[in-house]
Amino acid sequence: RDEAAARGLTTFRRLTRGANGHEHPVFTPDGSRLLWVQNDGTDRVSWMAAPVEGGLDLGTPARVRYLRSLGKPDFHPDGTRLVNDEYSPYETYYGYTDLFAYDLRTQEYRRLTRGARAREPAHSLDGRRLAGVSRFGLRNQLVILDLQTRDFGVVSRDAASPVWLPDSR
């Protein structure tokens, strides 16, 4: 560690243990908790969360919710809700990813899209819209979902991993 620090490098430190996969870590907007997707290979995939106790020391992790997807979660800017993509049945014979919202206060989990093949959600900074990627044929397209009106539209073709600008454009 000292040699790495002398060279201006940062060494990694394990924060989680005990499962095959720990993916997509995200901090709550206020920085008080770290949330990640955990896959232990025997149980269902879960969102796990742990309090951040000064620096990067984590408190005891707790399961937030079981999932049907390894997709990256995204916090609403006010920190009360999470959105993720989840694989779900569509019209009996198909399975697509759709966007779902989870209210951390009420524990309500609800579908936001149906059959949209949507994934990689990202809240606008004002919290009114979601950007995501939707598969159409052999192409990925950037889509926007208005969370109040439920309007869903294609913005551009050949997109991946959307990120909002500070002015929510």
Disulfide bonds with the S-S distance in Angstrom:
none
